[in-house]
Amino acid sequence: MSGQKHSTKQLMKLGIAQAVMFMVGAMLGRGLGLLLGLDAFGSGEYNKRELFGIALIGLGGGAGAQAARAWYVHKYGDPRG
């Protein structure tokens, strides 16, 4: 279907999948951070441990969104053409 325009329903699936997988990835990143002792919200200060914890949350969220996009491209083709 890569030569055709993507329907609104298909693009809605992409948006919802990216939002859900972003949250799942962020929660996994938070969990990994807690396992490693990098609590992003542990103290009132932002030290190295907190900053690395925040980075893990961001990386997890971004990886989740990219995984959802890869699923969509595999199933429906690239929506950008």
N, CA, C, O and CB atoms as a CASP TS submission, in Angstrom:
PFRMAT TS
TARGET T0000
AUTHOR 0000-0000-0000
METHOD Language model
MODEL 1
PARENT N/A
ATOM      1  N   MET     1       0.801  -1.198   0.000  1.00  0.00           N
ATOM      2  CA  MET     1       0.000   0.000   0.000  1.00  0.00           C
ATOM      3  C   MET     1       0.842   1.259   0.000  1.00  0.00           C
ATOM      4  O   MET     1       0.304   2.348   0.199  1.00  0.00           O
ATOM      5  CB  MET     1      -0.910   0.000   1.175  1.00  0.00           C
ATOM      6  N   SER     2       2.119   1.152  -0.212  1.00  0.00           N
ATOM      7  CA  SER     2       2.967   2.327  -0.108  1.00  0.00           C
ATOM      8  C   SER     2       2.696   3.342  -1.225  1.00  0.00           C
ATOM      9  O   SER     2       3.021   4.518  -1.063  1.00  0.00           O
ATOM     10  CB  SER     2       4.422   1.910  -0.133  1.00  0.00           C
ATOM     11  N   GLY     3       2.111   2.922  -2.350  1.00  0.00           N
ATOM     12  CA  GLY     3       1.831   3.842  -3.435  1.00  0.00           C
ATOM     13  C   GLY     3       0.538   4.601  -3.244  1.00  0.00           C
ATOM     14  O   GLY     3       0.311   5.605  -3.919  1.00  0.00           O
ATOM     15  N   GLN     4      -0.318   4.149  -2.342  1.00  0.00           N
ATOM     16  CA  GLN     4      -1.605   4.787  -2.119  1.00  0.00           C
ATOM     17  C   GLN     4      -1.556   5.694  -0.905  1.00  0.00           C
ATOM     18  O   GLN     4      -0.689   5.574  -0.039  1.00  0.00           O
ATOM     19  CB  GLN     4      -2.697   3.743  -1.951  1.00  0.00           C
ATOM     20  N   LYS     5      -2.532   6.620  -0.872  1.00  0.00           N
ATOM     21  CA  LYS     5      -2.659   7.465   0.313  1.00  0.00           C
ATOM     22  C   LYS     5      -3.205   6.644   1.458  1.00  0.00           C
ATOM     23  O   LYS     5      -4.031   5.754   1.254  1.00  0.00           O
ATOM     24  CB  LYS     5      -3.565   8.682   0.038  1.00  0.00           C
ATOM     25  N   HIS     6      -2.752   6.937   2.652  1.00  0.00           N
ATOM     26  CA  HIS     6      -3.214   6.211   3.827  1.00  0.00           C
ATOM     27  C   HIS     6      -4.524   6.811   4.307  1.00  0.00           C
ATOM     28  O   HIS     6      -4.692   8.030   4.335  1.00  0.00           O
ATOM     29  CB  HIS     6      -2.155   6.241   4.951  1.00  0.00           C
ATOM     30  N   SER     7      -5.444   5.943   4.680  1.00  0.00           N
ATOM     31  CA  SER     7      -6.747   6.413   5.143  1.00  0.00           C
ATOM     32  C   SER     7      -6.613   7.035   6.529  1.00  0.00           C
ATOM     33  O   SER     7      -5.629   6.824   7.237  1.00  0.00           O
ATOM     34  CB  SER     7      -7.770   5.256   5.166  1.00  0.00           C
ATOM     35  N   THR     8      -7.620   7.796   6.885  1.00  0.00           N
ATOM     36  CA  THR     8      -7.643   8.421   8.205  1.00  0.00           C
ATOM     37  C   THR     8      -7.634   7.360   9.293  1.00  0.00           C
ATOM     38  O   THR     8      -7.005   7.540  10.335  1.00  0.00           O
ATOM     39  CB  THR     8      -8.873   9.328   8.356  1.00  0.00           C
ATOM     40  N   LYS     9      -8.332   6.255   9.055  1.00  0.00           N
ATOM     41  CA  LYS     9      -8.376   5.174  10.038  1.00  0.00           C
ATOM     42  C   LYS     9      -6.980   4.593  10.266  1.00  0.00           C
ATOM     43  O   LYS     9      -6.596   4.329  11.405  1.00  0.00           O
ATOM     44  CB  LYS     9      -9.345   4.068   9.579  1.00  0.00           C
ATOM     45  N   GLN    10      -6.229   4.396   9.196  1.00  0.00           N
ATOM     46  CA  GLN    10      -4.877   3.862   9.326  1.00  0.00           C
ATOM     47  C   GLN    10      -3.963   4.841  10.057  1.00  0.00           C
ATOM     48  O   GLN    10      -3.169   4.438  10.906  1.00  0.00           O
ATOM     49  CB  GLN    10      -4.302   3.536   7.951  1.00  0.00           C
ATOM     50  N   LEU    11      -4.077   6.126   9.726  1.00  0.00           N
ATOM     51  CA  LEU    11      -3.244   7.129  10.388  1.00  0.00           C
ATOM     52  C   LEU    11      -3.618   7.271  11.861  1.00  0.00           C
ATOM     53  O   LEU    11      -2.762   7.562  12.696  1.00  0.00           O
ATOM     54  CB  LEU    11      -3.376   8.481   9.680  1.00  0.00           C
ATOM     55  N   MET    12      -4.904   7.065  12.182  1.00  0.00           N
ATOM     56  CA  MET    12      -5.329   7.090  13.575  1.00  0.00           C
ATOM     57  C   MET    12      -4.704   5.917  14.330  1.00  0.00           C
ATOM     58  O   MET    12      -4.304   6.059  15.485  1.00  0.00           O
ATOM     59  CB  MET    12      -6.872   7.045  13.678  1.00  0.00           C
ATOM     60  N   LYS    13      -4.623   4.758  13.671  1.00  0.00           N
ATOM     61  CA  LYS    13      -3.956   3.611  14.286  1.00  0.00           C
ATOM     62  C   LYS    13      -2.502   3.938  14.592  1.00  0.00           C
ATOM     63  O   LYS    13      -1.990   3.575  15.651  1.00  0.00           O
ATOM     64  CB  LYS    13      -4.041   2.381  13.370  1.00  0.00           C
ATOM     65  N   LEU    14      -1.838   4.621  13.668  1.00  0.00           N
ATOM     66  CA  LEU    14      -0.447   5.012  13.881  1.00  0.00           C
ATOM     67  C   LEU    14      -0.330   5.935  15.084  1.00  0.00           C
ATOM     68  O   LEU    14       0.531   5.730  15.939  1.00  0.00           O
ATOM     69  CB  LEU    14       0.120   5.695  12.629  1.00  0.00           C
ATOM     70  N   GLY    15      -1.178   6.939  15.158  1.00  0.00           N
ATOM     71  CA  GLY    15      -1.114   7.888  16.263  1.00  0.00           C
ATOM     72  C   GLY    15      -1.377   7.240  17.604  1.00  0.00           C
ATOM     73  O   GLY    15      -0.668   7.505  18.575  1.00  0.00           O
ATOM     74  N   ILE    16      -2.388   6.396  17.667  1.00  0.00           N
ATOM     75  CA  ILE    16      -2.712   5.723  18.926  1.00  0.00           C
ATOM     76  C   ILE    16      -1.606   4.754  19.317  1.00  0.00           C
ATOM     77  O   ILE    16      -1.218   4.682  20.484  1.00  0.00           O
ATOM     78  CB  ILE    16      -4.051   4.979  18.812  1.00  0.00           C
ATOM     79  N   ALA    17      -1.099   4.009  18.339  1.00  0.00           N
ATOM     80  CA  ALA    17      -0.017   3.059  18.629  1.00  0.00           C
ATOM     81  C   ALA    17       1.223   3.786  19.136  1.00  0.00           C
ATOM     82  O   ALA    17       1.876   3.320  20.069  1.00  0.00           O
ATOM     83  CB  ALA    17       0.332   2.237  17.374  1.00  0.00           C
ATOM     84  N   GLN    18       1.549   4.919  18.532  1.00  0.00           N
ATOM     85  CA  GLN    18       2.718   5.664  18.989  1.00  0.00           C
ATOM     86  C   GLN    18       2.511   6.210  20.399  1.00  0.00           C
ATOM     87  O   GLN    18       3.433   6.182  21.213  1.00  0.00           O
ATOM     88  CB  GLN    18       3.027   6.807  18.026  1.00  0.00           C
ATOM     89  N   ALA    19       1.314   6.705  20.692  1.00  0.00           N
ATOM     90  CA  ALA    19       1.045   7.238  22.029  1.00  0.00           C
ATOM     91  C   ALA    19       1.124   6.140  23.085  1.00  0.00           C
ATOM     92  O   ALA    19       1.726   6.326  24.142  1.00  0.00           O
ATOM     93  CB  ALA    19      -0.333   7.908  22.070  1.00  0.00           C
ATOM     94  N   VAL    20       0.512   5.000  22.790  1.00  0.00           N
ATOM     95  CA  VAL    20       0.514   3.892  23.757  1.00  0.00           C
ATOM     96  C   VAL    20       1.922   3.359  23.954  1.00  0.00           C
ATOM     97  O   VAL    20       2.352   3.137  25.086  1.00  0.00           O
ATOM     98  CB  VAL    20      -0.419   2.757  23.292  1.00  0.00           C
ATOM     99  N   MET    21       2.639   3.154  22.866  1.00  0.00           N
ATOM    100  CA  MET    21       3.985   2.594  22.988  1.00  0.00           C
ATOM    101  C   MET    21       4.965   3.592  23.600  1.00  0.00           C
ATOM    102  O   MET    21       5.937   3.187  24.239  1.00  0.00           O
ATOM    103  CB  MET    21       4.490   2.146  21.623  1.00  0.00           C
ATOM    104  N   PHE    22       4.722   4.897  23.413  1.00  0.00           N
ATOM    105  CA  PHE    22       5.538   5.895  24.090  1.00  0.00           C
ATOM    106  C   PHE    22       5.393   5.743  25.597  1.00  0.00           C
ATOM    107  O   PHE    22       6.384   5.754  26.329  1.00  0.00           O
ATOM    108  CB  PHE    22       5.143   7.318  23.648  1.00  0.00           C
ATOM    109  N   MET    23       4.154   5.602  26.056  1.00  0.00           N
ATOM    110  CA  MET    23       3.914   5.461  27.497  1.00  0.00           C
ATOM    111  C   MET    23       4.497   4.151  28.026  1.00  0.00           C
ATOM    112  O   MET    23       5.103   4.131  29.098  1.00  0.00           O
ATOM    113  CB  MET    23       2.406   5.525  27.797  1.00  0.00           C
ATOM    114  N   VAL    24       4.318   3.061  27.286  1.00  0.00           N
ATOM    115  CA  VAL    24       4.872   1.773  27.708  1.00  0.00           C
ATOM    116  C   VAL    24       6.393   1.856  27.784  1.00  0.00           C
ATOM    117  O   VAL    24       6.995   1.397  28.754  1.00  0.00           O
ATOM    118  CB  VAL    24       4.442   0.646  26.740  1.00  0.00           C
ATOM    119  N   GLY    25       7.005   2.435  26.772  1.00  0.00           N
ATOM    120  CA  GLY    25       8.459   2.575  26.769  1.00  0.00           C
ATOM    121  C   GLY    25       8.958   3.457  27.898  1.00  0.00           C
ATOM    122  O   GLY    25       9.984   3.164  28.512  1.00  0.00           O
ATOM    123  N   ALA    26       8.234   4.544  28.175  1.00  0.00           N
ATOM    124  CA  ALA    26       8.637   5.427  29.269  1.00  0.00           C
ATOM    125  C   ALA    26       8.535   4.705  30.611  1.00  0.00           C
ATOM    126  O   ALA    26       9.399   4.867  31.472  1.00  0.00           O
ATOM    127  CB  ALA    26       7.771   6.698  29.281  1.00  0.00           C
ATOM    128  N   MET    27       7.480   3.910  30.787  1.00  0.00           N
ATOM    129  CA  MET    27       7.340   3.158  32.042  1.00  0.00           C
ATOM    130  C   MET    27       8.432   2.096  32.170  1.00  0.00           C
ATOM    131  O   MET    27       8.944   1.859  33.264  1.00  0.00           O
ATOM    132  CB  MET    27       5.950   2.497  32.120  1.00  0.00           C
ATOM    133  N   LEU    28       8.786   1.463  31.062  1.00  0.00           N
ATOM    134  CA  LEU    28       9.883   0.493  31.101  1.00  0.00           C
ATOM    135  C   LEU    28      11.206   1.184  31.414  1.00  0.00           C
ATOM    136  O   LEU    28      12.027   0.655  32.164  1.00  0.00           O
ATOM    137  CB  LEU    28       9.982  -0.262  29.763  1.00  0.00           C
ATOM    138  N   GLY    29      11.409   2.362  30.841  1.00  0.00           N
ATOM    139  CA  GLY    29      12.615   3.123  31.146  1.00  0.00           C
ATOM    140  C   GLY    29      12.665   3.532  32.607  1.00  0.00           C
ATOM    141  O   GLY    29      13.724   3.492  33.234  1.00  0.00           O
ATOM    142  N   ARG    30      11.527   3.922  33.145  1.00  0.00           N
ATOM    143  CA  ARG    30      11.456   4.270  34.578  1.00  0.00           C
ATOM    144  C   ARG    30      11.764   3.055  35.438  1.00  0.00           C
ATOM    145  O   ARG    30      12.513   3.149  36.411  1.00  0.00           O
ATOM    146  CB  ARG    30      10.059   4.832  34.939  1.00  0.00           C
ATOM    147  N   GLY    31      11.183   1.906  35.076  1.00  0.00           N
ATOM    148  CA  GLY    31      11.441   0.681  35.826  1.00  0.00           C
ATOM    149  C   GLY    31      12.898   0.279  35.778  1.00  0.00           C
ATOM    150  O   GLY    31      13.470  -0.124  36.791  1.00  0.00           O
ATOM    151  N   LEU    32      13.507   0.387  34.599  1.00  0.00           N
ATOM    152  CA  LEU    32      14.927   0.060  34.468  1.00  0.00           C
ATOM    153  C   LEU    32      15.770   1.015  35.315  1.00  0.00           C
ATOM    154  O   LEU    32      16.735   0.607  35.961  1.00  0.00           O
ATOM    155  CB  LEU    32      15.366   0.124  32.987  1.00  0.00           C
ATOM    156  N   GLY    33      15.389   2.282  35.297  1.00  0.00           N
ATOM    157  CA  GLY    33      16.102   3.251  36.110  1.00  0.00           C
ATOM    158  C   GLY    33      16.016   2.927  37.596  1.00  0.00           C
ATOM    159  O   GLY    33      17.000   3.051  38.325  1.00  0.00           O
ATOM    160  N   LEU    34      14.837   2.513  38.040  1.00  0.00           N
ATOM    161  CA  LEU    34      14.681   2.154  39.448  1.00  0.00           C
ATOM    162  C   LEU    34      15.507   0.921  39.797  1.00  0.00           C
ATOM    163  O   LEU    34      16.092   0.841  40.877  1.00  0.00           O
ATOM    164  CB  LEU    34      13.206   1.907  39.776  1.00  0.00           C
ATOM    165  N   LEU    35      15.552  -0.046  38.868  1.00  0.00           N
ATOM    166  CA  LEU    35      16.366  -1.239  39.106  1.00  0.00           C
ATOM    167  C   LEU    35      17.854  -0.898  39.223  1.00  0.00           C
ATOM    168  O   LEU    35      18.592  -1.525  39.984  1.00  0.00           O
ATOM    169  CB  LEU    35      16.153  -2.253  37.982  1.00  0.00           C
ATOM    170  N   LEU    36      18.272   0.095  38.461  1.00  0.00           N
ATOM    171  CA  LEU    36      19.674   0.497  38.473  1.00  0.00           C
ATOM    172  C   LEU    36      19.974   1.538  39.550  1.00  0.00           C
ATOM    173  O   LEU    36      21.114   1.981  39.689  1.00  0.00           O
ATOM    174  CB  LEU    36      20.064   1.041  37.116  1.00  0.00           C
ATOM    175  N   GLY    37      18.954   1.929  40.309  1.00  0.00           N
ATOM    176  CA  GLY    37      19.151   2.930  41.351  1.00  0.00           C
ATOM    177  C   GLY    37      19.180   4.350  40.836  1.00  0.00           C
ATOM    178  O   GLY    37      19.732   5.234  41.491  1.00  0.00           O
ATOM    179  N   LEU    38      18.597   4.587  39.672  1.00  0.00           N
ATOM    180  CA  LEU    38      18.571   5.921  39.059  1.00  0.00           C
ATOM    181  C   LEU    38      17.145   6.465  39.118  1.00  0.00           C
ATOM    182  O   LEU    38      16.444   6.492  38.107  1.00  0.00           O
ATOM    183  CB  LEU    38      19.087   5.874  37.578  1.00  0.00           C
ATOM    184  N   ASP    39      16.723   6.891  40.287  1.00  0.00           N
ATOM    185  CA  ASP    39      15.357   7.351  40.492  1.00  0.00           C
ATOM    186  C   ASP    39      15.221   8.793  40.008  1.00  0.00           C
ATOM    187  O   ASP    39      15.795   9.705  40.603  1.00  0.00           O
ATOM    188  CB  ASP    39      14.956   7.234  41.980  1.00  0.00           C
ATOM    189  N   ALA    40      14.478   8.995  38.953  1.00  0.00           N
ATOM    190  CA  ALA    40      14.323  10.321  38.362  1.00  0.00           C
ATOM    191  C   ALA    40      13.592  11.283  39.291  1.00  0.00           C
ATOM    192  O   ALA    40      13.805  12.492  39.212  1.00  0.00           O
ATOM    193  CB  ALA    40      13.582  10.219  37.047  1.00  0.00           C
ATOM    194  N   PHE    41      12.747  10.776  40.155  1.00  0.00           N
ATOM    195  CA  PHE    41      11.944  11.630  41.030  1.00  0.00           C
ATOM    196  C   PHE    41      12.263  11.392  42.498  1.00  0.00           C
ATOM    197  O   PHE    41      11.433  11.665  43.366  1.00  0.00           O
ATOM    198  CB  PHE    41      10.463  11.395  40.780  1.00  0.00           C
ATOM    199  N   GLY    42      13.457  10.885  42.784  1.00  0.00           N
ATOM    200  CA  GLY    42      13.813  10.479  44.131  1.00  0.00           C
ATOM    201  C   GLY    42      14.017  11.619  45.109  1.00  0.00           C
ATOM    202  O   GLY    42      13.455  11.601  46.204  1.00  0.00           O
ATOM    203  N   SER    43      14.798  12.594  44.740  1.00  0.00           N
ATOM    204  CA  SER    43      15.071  13.691  45.671  1.00  0.00           C
ATOM    205  C   SER    43      14.641  15.000  45.026  1.00  0.00           C
ATOM    206  O   SER    43      14.239  15.044  43.863  1.00  0.00           O
ATOM    207  CB  SER    43      16.580  13.737  46.066  1.00  0.00           C
ATOM    208  N   GLY    44      14.736  16.042  45.801  1.00  0.00           N
ATOM    209  CA  GLY    44      14.361  17.353  45.282  1.00  0.00           C
ATOM    210  C   GLY    44      15.428  17.977  44.404  1.00  0.00           C
ATOM    211  O   GLY    44      15.178  18.982  43.739  1.00  0.00           O
ATOM    212  N   GLU    45      16.607  17.394  44.397  1.00  0.00           N
ATOM    213  CA  GLU    45      17.709  17.938  43.612  1.00  0.00           C
ATOM    214  C   GLU    45      17.907  17.120  42.342  1.00  0.00           C
ATOM    215  O   GLU    45      17.488  15.965  42.263  1.00  0.00           O
ATOM    216  CB  GLU    45      19.007  17.965  44.440  1.00  0.00           C
ATOM    217  N   TYR    46      18.546  17.728  41.355  1.00  0.00           N
ATOM    218  CA  TYR    46      18.859  17.029  40.115  1.00  0.00           C
ATOM    219  C   TYR    46      20.354  16.751  40.068  1.00  0.00           C
ATOM    220  O   TYR    46      21.145  17.570  39.599  1.00  0.00           O
ATOM    221  CB  TYR    46      18.409  17.854  38.876  1.00  0.00           C
ATOM    222  N   ASN    47      20.716  15.591  40.560  1.00  0.00           N
ATOM    223  CA  ASN    47      22.098  15.125  40.509  1.00  0.00           C
ATOM    224  C   ASN    47      22.264  14.206  39.309  1.00  0.00           C
ATOM    225  O   ASN    47      21.342  14.055  38.508  1.00  0.00           O
ATOM    226  CB  ASN    47      22.497  14.396  41.823  1.00  0.00           C
ATOM    227  N   LYS    48      23.434  13.591  39.182  1.00  0.00           N
ATOM    228  CA  LYS    48      23.695  12.690  38.058  1.00  0.00           C
ATOM    229  C   LYS    48      22.693  11.538  38.013  1.00  0.00           C
ATOM    230  O   LYS    48      22.200  11.185  36.942  1.00  0.00           O
ATOM    231  CB  LYS    48      25.114  12.138  38.146  1.00  0.00           C
ATOM    232  N   ARG    49      22.396  10.959  39.159  1.00  0.00           N
ATOM    233  CA  ARG    49      21.499   9.796  39.197  1.00  0.00           C
ATOM    234  C   ARG    49      20.103  10.168  38.700  1.00  0.00           C
ATOM    235  O   ARG    49      19.490   9.413  37.945  1.00  0.00           O
ATOM    236  CB  ARG    49      21.415   9.225  40.627  1.00  0.00           C
ATOM    237  N   GLU    50      19.611  11.306  39.115  1.00  0.00           N
ATOM    238  CA  GLU    50      18.286  11.741  38.682  1.00  0.00           C
ATOM    239  C   GLU    50      18.278  12.058  37.189  1.00  0.00           C
ATOM    240  O   GLU    50      17.330  11.720  36.480  1.00  0.00           O
ATOM    241  CB  GLU    50      17.837  12.967  39.486  1.00  0.00           C
ATOM    242  N   LEU    51      19.340  12.708  36.720  1.00  0.00           N
ATOM    243  CA  LEU    51      19.403  13.056  35.298  1.00  0.00           C
ATOM    244  C   LEU    51      19.489  11.807  34.415  1.00  0.00           C
ATOM    245  O   LEU    51      18.872  11.754  33.351  1.00  0.00           O
ATOM    246  CB  LEU    51      20.606  13.967  35.031  1.00  0.00           C
ATOM    247  N   PHE    52      20.245  10.815  34.854  1.00  0.00           N
ATOM    248  CA  PHE    52      20.301   9.569  34.092  1.00  0.00           C
ATOM    249  C   PHE    52      18.954   8.849  34.135  1.00  0.00           C
ATOM    250  O   PHE    52      18.557   8.218  33.156  1.00  0.00           O
ATOM    251  CB  PHE    52      21.412   8.653  34.639  1.00  0.00           C
ATOM    252  N   GLY    53      18.260   8.940  35.248  1.00  0.00           N
ATOM    253  CA  GLY    53      16.914   8.361  35.339  1.00  0.00           C
ATOM    254  C   GLY    53      15.951   9.030  34.380  1.00  0.00           C
ATOM    255  O   GLY    53      15.150   8.358  33.730  1.00  0.00           O
ATOM    256  N   ILE    54      16.023  10.352  34.286  1.00  0.00           N
ATOM    257  CA  ILE    54      15.179  11.091  33.343  1.00  0.00           C
ATOM    258  C   ILE    54      15.530  10.711  31.912  1.00  0.00           C
ATOM    259  O   ILE    54      14.645  10.553  31.071  1.00  0.00           O
ATOM    260  CB  ILE    54      15.335  12.615  33.544  1.00  0.00           C
ATOM    261  N   ALA    55      16.823  10.562  31.636  1.00  0.00           N
ATOM    262  CA  ALA    55      17.260  10.170  30.291  1.00  0.00           C
ATOM    263  C   ALA    55      16.727   8.783  29.925  1.00  0.00           C
ATOM    264  O   ALA    55      16.322   8.557  28.784  1.00  0.00           O
ATOM    265  CB  ALA    55      18.800  10.185  30.200  1.00  0.00           C
ATOM    266  N   LEU    56      16.724   7.859  30.878  1.00  0.00           N
ATOM    267  CA  LEU    56      16.188   6.523  30.598  1.00  0.00           C
ATOM    268  C   LEU    56      14.695   6.570  30.282  1.00  0.00           C
ATOM    269  O   LEU    56      14.215   5.839  29.415  1.00  0.00           O
ATOM    270  CB  LEU    56      16.437   5.593  31.788  1.00  0.00           C
ATOM    271  N   ILE    57      13.969   7.427  30.982  1.00  0.00           N
ATOM    272  CA  ILE    57      12.540   7.576  30.691  1.00  0.00           C
ATOM    273  C   ILE    57      12.350   8.109  29.273  1.00  0.00           C
ATOM    274  O   ILE    57      11.510   7.604  28.528  1.00  0.00           O
ATOM    275  CB  ILE    57      11.864   8.523  31.720  1.00  0.00           C
ATOM    276  N   GLY    58      13.120   9.117  28.901  1.00  0.00           N
ATOM    277  CA  GLY    58      13.026   9.675  27.548  1.00  0.00           C
ATOM    278  C   GLY    58      13.426   8.690  26.471  1.00  0.00           C
ATOM    279  O   GLY    58      12.767   8.593  25.436  1.00  0.00           O
ATOM    280  N   LEU    59      14.505   7.955  26.708  1.00  0.00           N
ATOM    281  CA  LEU    59      14.949   6.957  25.731  1.00  0.00           C
ATOM    282  C   LEU    59      13.921   5.840  25.579  1.00  0.00           C
ATOM    283  O   LEU    59      13.661   5.371  24.470  1.00  0.00           O
ATOM    284  CB  LEU    59      16.306   6.368  26.145  1.00  0.00           C
ATOM    285  N   GLY    60      13.343   5.420  26.693  1.00  0.00           N
ATOM    286  CA  GLY    60      12.316   4.378  26.624  1.00  0.00           C
ATOM    287  C   GLY    60      11.088   4.840  25.855  1.00  0.00           C
ATOM    288  O   GLY    60      10.539   4.098  25.040  1.00  0.00           O
ATOM    289  N   GLY    61      10.661   6.067  26.120  1.00  0.00           N
ATOM    290  CA  GLY    61       9.508   6.607  25.403  1.00  0.00           C
ATOM    291  C   GLY    61       9.774   6.742  23.909  1.00  0.00           C
ATOM    292  O   GLY    61       8.932   6.383  23.085  1.00  0.00           O
ATOM    293  N   GLY    62      10.938   7.258  23.568  1.00  0.00           N
ATOM    294  CA  GLY    62      11.294   7.392  22.154  1.00  0.00           C
ATOM    295  C   GLY    62      11.410   6.052  21.454  1.00  0.00           C
ATOM    296  O   GLY    62      10.991   5.907  20.306  1.00  0.00           O
ATOM    297  N   ALA    63      11.979   5.073  22.142  1.00  0.00           N
ATOM    298  CA  ALA    63      12.100   3.735  21.556  1.00  0.00           C
ATOM    299  C   ALA    63      10.724   3.103  21.348  1.00  0.00           C
ATOM    300  O   ALA    63      10.494   2.418  20.351  1.00  0.00           O
ATOM    301  CB  ALA    63      12.966   2.833  22.451  1.00  0.00           C
ATOM    302  N   GLY    64       9.817   3.335  22.289  1.00  0.00           N
ATOM    303  CA  GLY    64       8.462   2.808  22.142  1.00  0.00           C
ATOM    304  C   GLY    64       7.741   3.416  20.948  1.00  0.00           C
ATOM    305  O   GLY    64       7.079   2.708  20.189  1.00  0.00           O
ATOM    306  N   ALA    65       7.871   4.733  20.783  1.00  0.00           N
ATOM    307  CA  ALA    65       7.239   5.405  19.647  1.00  0.00           C
ATOM    308  C   ALA    65       7.827   4.918  18.326  1.00  0.00           C
ATOM    309  O   ALA    65       7.096   4.732  17.353  1.00  0.00           O
ATOM    310  CB  ALA    65       7.402   6.925  19.768  1.00  0.00           C
ATOM    311  N   GLN    66       9.138   4.712  18.286  1.00  0.00           N
ATOM    312  CA  GLN    66       9.774   4.218  17.069  1.00  0.00           C
ATOM    313  C   GLN    66       9.363   2.777  16.761  1.00  0.00           C
ATOM    314  O   GLN    66       9.216   2.403  15.597  1.00  0.00           O
ATOM    315  CB  GLN    66      11.290   4.312  17.196  1.00  0.00           C
ATOM    316  N   ALA    67       9.181   1.977  17.804  1.00  0.00           N
ATOM    317  CA  ALA    67       8.724   0.602  17.598  1.00  0.00           C
ATOM    318  C   ALA    67       7.319   0.585  17.002  1.00  0.00           C
ATOM    319  O   ALA    67       7.022  -0.232  16.130  1.00  0.00           O
ATOM    320  CB  ALA    67       8.748  -0.179  18.924  1.00  0.00           C
ATOM    321  N   ALA    68       6.458   1.484  17.470  1.00  0.00           N
ATOM    322  CA  ALA    68       5.102   1.569  16.915  1.00  0.00           C
ATOM    323  C   ALA    68       5.147   2.006  15.456  1.00  0.00           C
ATOM    324  O   ALA    68       4.399   1.491  14.624  1.00  0.00           O
ATOM    325  CB  ALA    68       4.239   2.548  17.736  1.00  0.00           C
ATOM    326  N   ARG    69       6.015   2.947  15.151  1.00  0.00           N
ATOM    327  CA  ARG    69       6.132   3.400  13.756  1.00  0.00           C
ATOM    328  C   ARG    69       6.671   2.281  12.861  1.00  0.00           C
ATOM    329  O   ARG    69       6.211   2.114  11.732  1.00  0.00           O
ATOM    330  CB  ARG    69       7.054   4.640  13.667  1.00  0.00           C
ATOM    331  N   ALA    70       7.635   1.523  13.360  1.00  0.00           N
ATOM    332  CA  ALA    70       8.185   0.404  12.580  1.00  0.00           C
ATOM    333  C   ALA    70       7.096  -0.636  12.317  1.00  0.00           C
ATOM    334  O   ALA    70       7.022  -1.190  11.220  1.00  0.00           O
ATOM    335  CB  ALA    70       9.385  -0.247  13.323  1.00  0.00           C
ATOM    336  N   TRP    71       6.252  -0.903  13.317  1.00  0.00           N
ATOM    337  CA  TRP    71       5.131  -1.833  13.125  1.00  0.00           C
ATOM    338  C   TRP    71       4.200  -1.316  12.029  1.00  0.00           C
ATOM    339  O   TRP    71       3.784  -2.076  11.155  1.00  0.00           O
ATOM    340  CB  TRP    71       4.347  -2.029  14.450  1.00  0.00           C
ATOM    341  N   TYR    72       3.875  -0.023  12.079  1.00  0.00           N
ATOM    342  CA  TYR    72       2.959   0.556  11.095  1.00  0.00           C
ATOM    343  C   TYR    72       3.548   0.481   9.686  1.00  0.00           C
ATOM    344  O   TYR    72       2.859   0.094   8.742  1.00  0.00           O
ATOM    345  CB  TYR    72       2.639   2.015  11.456  1.00  0.00           C
ATOM    346  N   VAL    73       4.809   0.847   9.548  1.00  0.00           N
ATOM    347  CA  VAL    73       5.454   0.826   8.227  1.00  0.00           C
ATOM    348  C   VAL    73       5.503  -0.595   7.689  1.00  0.00           C
ATOM    349  O   VAL    73       5.313  -0.812   6.492  1.00  0.00           O
ATOM    350  CB  VAL    73       6.881   1.416   8.301  1.00  0.00           C
ATOM    351  N   HIS    74       5.755  -1.562   8.562  1.00  0.00           N
ATOM    352  CA  HIS    74       5.783  -2.958   8.133  1.00  0.00           C
ATOM    353  C   HIS    74       4.402  -3.420   7.670  1.00  0.00           C
ATOM    354  O   HIS    74       4.286  -4.171   6.702  1.00  0.00           O
ATOM    355  CB  HIS    74       6.283  -3.853   9.271  1.00  0.00           C
ATOM    356  N   LYS    75       3.367  -2.972   8.360  1.00  0.00           N
ATOM    357  CA  LYS    75       2.012  -3.434   8.044  1.00  0.00           C
ATOM    358  C   LYS    75       1.370  -2.662   6.893  1.00  0.00           C
ATOM    359  O   LYS    75       0.735  -3.265   6.028  1.00  0.00           O
ATOM    360  CB  LYS    75       1.137  -3.324   9.270  1.00  0.00           C
ATOM    361  N   TYR    76       1.525  -1.333   6.869  1.00  0.00           N
ATOM    362  CA  TYR    76       0.818  -0.496   5.898  1.00  0.00           C
ATOM    363  C   TYR    76       1.709   0.238   4.913  1.00  0.00           C
ATOM    364  O   TYR    76       1.218   0.760   3.913  1.00  0.00           O
ATOM    365  CB  TYR    76      -0.001   0.493   6.616  1.00  0.00           C
ATOM    366  N   GLY    77       2.988   0.288   5.170  1.00  0.00           N
ATOM    367  CA  GLY    77       3.886   1.070   4.335  1.00  0.00           C
ATOM    368  C   GLY    77       4.119   2.435   4.945  1.00  0.00           C
ATOM    369  O   GLY    77       3.432   2.835   5.885  1.00  0.00           O
ATOM    370  N   ASP    78       5.102   3.155   4.397  1.00  0.00           N
ATOM    371  CA  ASP    78       5.482   4.450   4.951  1.00  0.00           C
ATOM    372  C   ASP    78       4.413   5.501   4.609  1.00  0.00           C
ATOM    373  O   ASP    78       4.091   5.686   3.435  1.00  0.00           O
ATOM    374  CB  ASP    78       6.874   4.886   4.410  1.00  0.00           C
ATOM    375  N   PRO    79       3.865   6.184   5.610  1.00  0.00           N
ATOM    376  CA  PRO    79       2.826   7.185   5.331  1.00  0.00           C
ATOM    377  C   PRO    79       3.379   8.435   4.661  1.00  0.00           C
ATOM    378  O   PRO    79       2.611   9.230   4.119  1.00  0.00           O
ATOM    379  CB  PRO    79       2.124   7.573   6.615  1.00  0.00           C
ATOM    380  N   ARG    80       4.686   8.625   4.687  1.00  0.00           N
ATOM    381  CA  ARG    80       5.273   9.811   4.055  1.00  0.00           C
ATOM    382  C   ARG    80       5.493   9.613   2.565  1.00  0.00           C
ATOM    383  O   ARG    80       5.887  10.542   1.859  1.00  0.00           O
ATOM    384  CB  ARG    80       6.590  10.164   4.721  1.00  0.00           C
ATOM    385  N   GLY    81       5.241   8.424   2.099  1.00  0.00           N
ATOM    386  CA  GLY    81       5.374   8.246   0.665  1.00  0.00           C
ATOM    387  C   GLY    81       6.379   7.297   0.282  1.00  0.00           C
ATOM    388  O   GLY    81       6.583   7.061  -0.909  1.00  0.00           O
TER
END
